[in-house]
Every structure is written in structure tokens, then in C-alpha cells.
Amino acid sequence: MDRARPPDDIPPSDFFLRWVPEAVARDAHRQERLGDTEATIVFELTGPEGGLYTVAIAGGVVEGREGAVDEPDLRVELDVDTWRRLNRGELSAPEALLRRRLHFHGSLLLGLKLHFILG
């Protein structure tokens, strides 16, 4: 099964606040893969259109909001261009990590699960 891909020109705010929660809500397989994951992830996107977004996961439900929480389980830092390339499938997360375009701070295991949440 192909993963759902957001529109190429989606603003980050729409992606985190609307698209991700809706994509998870209508995909039972993705909810199953999330299992009993409970976590808070902060995404810091730098550059034009950048911002801070928090994604909270609990009970197979994903909620997004603007801003950051003080002590997330994982903090993900990347620029908007890298974020768009990851969404389009032009760049893999391991490659972005190796190129130092993507940075994880916190739970590496949760970082590895991100594709279950976002794609």
C-alpha cells in the first residue's frame, strides 16, 4: 500500500494541525502500527514558512498544535526544504540524518517510529 502523501505545497501549519491528524484518523492500519504509543513530539522547522509544532500521540490518535511543549519525548529539527523533500519521498530520513539535515533530540526509538505517524 502506498503511503498517503500531503500536497506538495501544503503549508507546515496545515500539515501538522490538519493533515497528519486526519491521515491517521482515516487509516486503521496506521493506527494499529502506532499501537499504545504515547508521546509528544516537537517539530522545529527553520527557514521561510518555518515554525514550531507539537504532535501529541495517544491511543492511536494524533493531535497537532502550534508551539512547543517544555519537555517533549522527541524534538525534531530540520529546515522546510528538507521537510518538503522528505514528504515527497525524494529524501529518506536516514539519508537526511547522515547529511545532518535532520536532527533528533530525545528518544531515538520514537524517532525511528516517525514514519508510522507521519507517513
C-alpha positions in Angstrom: 0.0 0.0 0.0 1.3 3.4 -0.9 1.5 5.9 1.9 -0.7 8.9 1.8 1.4 11.9 0.7 0.4 15.5 1.5 0.1 18.0 -1.3 3.4 19.4 -2.4 2.6 23.0 -1.5 0.9 22.3 1.9 1.9 24.9 4.5 3.6 23.3 7.5 0.8 24.6 9.8 -1.8 22.7 7.7 0.3 19.6 7.6 0.8 19.4 11.4 -2.6 20.8 12.5 -4.9 19.1 10.0 -3.3 16.7 7.5 -1.4 14.4 9.9 -4.3 14.0 12.4 -6.8 13.4 9.6 -4.5 10.9 7.8 -4.1 8.9 10.9 -7.8 9.1 11.8 -8.8 7.5 8.5 -6.1 4.9 8.3 -6.8 1.9 10.6 -3.6 0.2 9.6 -1.6 3.3 10.7 -3.5 3.4 14.0 -2.7 -0.2 14.6 1.0 0.3 13.9 1.0 3.2 16.4 -0.3 0.7 19.0 -0.1 2.0 22.5 2.5 4.7 21.7 2.0 7.8 23.9 4.4 10.6 23.1 4.8 14.3 22.5 7.0 15.4 19.6 8.1 18.9 18.8 9.0 19.8 15.2 11.1 22.8 14.7 11.1 23.9 11.0 13.6 26.6 10.1 13.6 29.0 7.2 10.7 30.7 5.4 7.4 29.1 6.4 9.1 27.5 9.4 7.7 27.3 12.9 7.3 25.2 16.0 4.6 22.4 16.0 3.7 19.9 18.6 2.3 16.5 17.7 0.7 14.5 20.6 0.1 10.8 20.2 -2.2 8.7 22.5 -4.5 5.8 21.9 -3.9 5.7 18.2 -5.0 9.3 17.9 -2.7 12.1 16.7 -3.3 15.8 17.5 -1.3 18.7 16.3 -0.9 22.2 17.6 1.3 25.2 17.1 4.0 25.9 19.5 6.2 23.7 21.6 6.0 22.0 25.0 8.7 22.3 27.6 9.7 18.6 27.8 8.8 16.7 24.7 9.7 13.0 24.3 11.4 13.9 21.0 12.4 17.2 19.3 12.9 17.1 15.5 14.8 19.9 13.9 15.0 20.4 10.1 14.6 23.1 7.5 11.5 23.5 5.4 13.2 22.4 2.2 14.3 19.1 3.8 10.8 18.6 5.3 9.3 19.0 1.9 11.8 16.6 0.3 11.0 14.0 3.0 7.3 14.4 2.4 7.8 14.0 -1.4 9.9 10.8 -0.9 12.9 12.4 -2.5 15.0 12.0 0.6 14.9 9.3 3.2 15.2 10.0 6.9 18.4 8.0 7.3 20.0 10.0 4.4 18.8 13.3 5.9 20.3 12.3 9.3 23.6 11.3 7.7 23.7 14.6 5.8 23.0 16.4 9.0 19.8 17.9 7.6 17.6 16.2 10.2 18.3 16.2 13.9 16.7 14.2 16.7 16.9 15.2 20.4 15.3 12.7 22.8 14.0 9.2 22.2 15.8 7.7 19.2 13.3 4.8 19.2 10.5 7.3 18.8 12.4 9.0 16.0 12.5 5.6 14.2 8.7 5.3 14.6 8.1 8.7 12.9 7.2 7.1 9.6 4.3 5.3 11.3 3.0 8.6 12.4 3.7 10.9 9.5 3.8 8.6 6.6 
